[in-house]
Amino acid sequence: MKLLVVAALLVAAVSAKNLRITSVRDCAPGSLVTFSGTINTDPVPVPGDMLASFSFTSAIDSPDDLNIRKVTTRIADNFQVPCLDGISGTCTIPLCFAIETFPNLVCPLFPPELPCQCPILAGTYNSPNAVVNFDEQWLAIDGGINGDYNTVTEFVTAIGTPEEAVLGCIELEYTLVAA
């Protein structure tokens, strides 16, 4: 009987290592900006694109000082991916600056009915064909690209002041593999 239990645990452990994790989670429920969605590419080839479907609801128009604060971590070794090209990986960047400077990376995340510009007006939006690009720079990160990752993206106002506020947060879990 003990042998059967040990065998079952070994099979479960091996199977768990082969499971891919993909998820989209609202990490600030009840905030002014809420998110939901799915990741449709598993695993994500690098270089290549993650295809996803996102929905978000914003109770307010985006403020002028809205920033995107992202932290991307490789789960296996808790490695924080550095900021790549000023927008990918772990970065903090003003939203309007990101839209103006990196439209090729930011605009594919926007729903078709929403202009890729500031301010983003209050409302509920669906982006069924969102694209997140992972370019060849990702291949050069310490420890290699292959693995499971977590990205927490907060939408923050008044960064670094006592009035700092997180208006919304989305968390993605996904797997990257060298193509």
Secondary structure as UniProt FT lines:
FT   HELIX           2..18
FT   STRAND          23..26
FT   TURN            29..30
FT   STRAND          33..39
FT   STRAND          44..46
FT   STRAND          48..58
FT   TURN            64..65
FT   STRAND          67..74
FT   TURN            75..78
FT   STRAND          79..80
FT   TURN            85..87
FT   STRAND          91..94
FT   HELIX           95..101
FT   HELIX           103..106
FT   HELIX           107..109
FT   TURN            112..113
FT   STRAND          123..134
FT   HELIX           136..140
FT   TURN            142..143
FT   STRAND          147..157
FT   TURN            159..160
FT   TURN            162..163
FT   STRAND          165..178
//
